[in-house]
Amino acid sequence: MDNTDALKGTKVMIIDDSSTIRRSAEIFLKPFGCEVILAENGFEAMSKIVDNHPDIIFVDITMPRLDGYQACMLIKKNPIYQSIPVVMLSSKDGLFDKARGRIAGSNSYLTKPFTADGLFSIVRNYIA
């Protein structure tokens, strides 16, 4: 089943302080016609969210200054952006991290390093 067109024009934001993770996400999603918005920290992400209004946001939990939980809470507390699905990214697959992500308001959780399929299926889940 080929639904690559289903994601055409979808704005996917990746917030991660790792350039490798940001680049991987971009390489995985661009062929599906997604517009990929990259931010390397929570502060940079906030202004880019306002400017680009992404359809889905992936945010790394462990970042300096404004971590993923704080960034997620800021997004979810804003009535304009609270409906945007937020997916936590973490290299740990721990129950504690998942629970804490839920408390912060995240919609889902993806363990790093992620695969193209893993990333694609989450985007498709929330967008299609």
C-alpha positions as CSV (number, residue, x, y, z in Angstrom):
1,M,0.0,0.0,0.0
2,D,1.6,3.2,-1.2
3,N,0.4,6.3,0.6
4,T,3.5,8.4,0.2
5,D,1.3,11.2,-1.2
6,A,-0.8,11.2,2.0
7,L,2.0,13.2,3.7
8,K,2.8,15.6,0.9
9,G,3.0,19.1,2.3
10,T,2.9,17.9,6.0
11,K,5.0,20.2,8.2
12,V,7.1,18.1,10.5
13,M,9.2,19.8,13.1
14,I,12.2,18.1,14.6
15,I,13.7,19.6,17.8
16,D,16.9,18.0,18.8
17,D,20.4,19.2,19.8
18,S,21.9,16.4,17.7
19,S,22.6,17.4,14.1
20,T,22.7,13.7,13.2
21,I,19.1,13.1,14.4
22,R,17.9,16.3,12.7
23,R,19.6,15.3,9.4
24,S,18.3,11.7,9.6
25,A,14.7,12.8,10.1
26,E,15.0,15.2,7.2
27,I,16.5,12.5,4.9
28,F,13.7,10.1,6.0
29,L,10.8,12.5,5.5
30,K,11.7,14.7,2.5
31,P,11.1,11.9,0.0
32,F,7.5,11.7,1.2
33,G,7.0,15.3,0.4
34,C,7.1,16.5,4.0
35,E,8.3,20.0,4.8
36,V,10.8,19.4,7.6
37,I,11.4,22.3,10.1
38,L,14.5,21.9,12.2
39,A,15.4,23.4,15.5
40,E,18.3,22.6,17.7
41,N,16.8,23.7,21.0
42,G,13.5,24.5,22.7
43,F,14.0,28.2,22.5
44,E,14.7,28.2,18.8
45,A,11.7,25.8,18.3
46,M,9.2,28.2,20.0
47,S,9.7,31.0,17.4
48,K,9.8,28.4,14.6
49,I,6.4,27.0,15.8
50,V,4.9,30.4,15.7
51,D,6.3,31.1,12.2
52,N,5.6,27.7,10.6
53,H,2.7,26.2,12.5
54,P,3.8,22.5,12.1
55,D,1.4,19.6,11.8
56,I,3.4,17.4,14.1
57,I,6.4,18.0,16.4
58,F,9.1,15.6,17.5
59,V,11.1,16.9,20.5
60,D,14.2,15.4,22.1
61,I,13.8,15.0,25.9
62,T,17.5,15.8,26.8
63,M,18.4,19.3,25.6
64,P,20.3,22.1,27.3
65,R,18.4,25.1,28.8
66,L,14.8,24.1,27.8
67,D,14.4,20.3,27.8
68,G,11.8,18.3,25.8
69,Y,9.4,18.1,28.7
70,Q,9.4,21.9,29.2
71,A,9.1,22.5,25.5
72,C,6.2,20.1,25.3
73,M,4.4,21.8,28.2
74,L,4.9,25.2,26.7
75,I,3.3,24.0,23.4
76,K,0.5,22.2,25.1
77,K,-0.4,25.2,27.4
78,N,-0.8,27.4,24.4
79,P,-4.4,27.2,23.1
80,I,-3.3,27.9,19.5
81,Y,-0.8,25.0,19.4
82,Q,-2.1,22.5,21.9
83,S,-3.8,20.4,19.3
84,I,-0.5,19.8,17.5
85,P,0.7,16.2,18.2
86,V,4.0,16.2,20.2
87,V,6.2,13.1,20.1
88,M,9.0,12.8,22.6
89,L,12.4,11.5,21.4
90,S,14.7,9.7,23.7
91,S,17.6,7.3,23.5
92,K,16.2,5.7,26.7
93,D,13.2,3.4,26.3
94,G,12.2,3.8,30.0
95,L,8.7,3.7,31.5
96,F,9.6,6.7,33.6
97,D,10.5,8.8,30.5
98,K,7.3,7.8,28.8
99,A,5.2,8.6,31.9
100,R,6.8,11.9,32.4
101,G,6.3,12.7,28.7
102,R,2.5,11.9,29.1
103,I,2.4,14.2,32.1
104,A,4.0,17.0,30.0
105,G,1.2,16.4,27.4
106,S,3.0,14.4,24.8
107,N,1.0,12.3,22.4
108,S,3.6,9.6,21.8
109,Y,7.2,8.5,22.3
110,L,9.9,7.4,19.8
111,T,13.2,5.8,20.8
112,K,16.4,7.0,19.2
113,P,18.0,6.1,16.9
114,F,14.7,5.7,15.0
115,T,14.2,4.1,11.7
116,A,12.6,5.6,8.6
117,D,9.6,3.3,9.1
118,G,9.3,4.2,12.8
119,L,9.3,7.9,12.1
120,F,7.0,7.6,9.0
121,S,4.4,5.4,10.8
122,I,4.1,7.9,13.7
123,V,3.7,10.8,11.2
124,R,1.2,8.8,9.2
125,N,-0.7,7.9,12.4
126,Y,-1.4,11.4,13.4
127,I,-1.7,13.1,10.0
128,A,-3.5,10.6,7.7
